[in-house]
Amino acid sequence: MIDWLAFLVVFVSALLAAVIVVGLYALGLRLLVSAGRAPLVAPAEFTDAITVMSEKKRLREEKRVEKAVKKNPLTPAQRMAARIGAYVCFAGCAGAVLYGIYLIVPLFH
């Protein structure tokens, strides 16, 4: 016999957790960009890579990020608040993941 109510509870919980983690991460990234700290990740060099960002393109992207930081209309205090908010969002995201691991791993019970 399948307990459909338990299945529904697990499904809704997993869906809600996914929405929370993705939402917090997206909000954290948005706040980080608003704070003037746009993440720029240097491309990895792979032997079988289809596309690799050239040095010229990487420098152009860095210039674009610097220009966006200069156009930022926020005051320094607002930038600091946005950066702190971003870090809080990332911490909440990590906390949600760790809590999920705590619920799954029976070692901690």
Secondary structure by P-SEA (a helix, b strand, c coil): ccaaaaaaaaaaaaaaaaaaaaaaaaaaaaaaaaacccccccbbbbccccccccaaaaaaaaaaaaaaaaaccccaaaaaaaaaaaaaaaaaaaaaaaaaaaacccccc
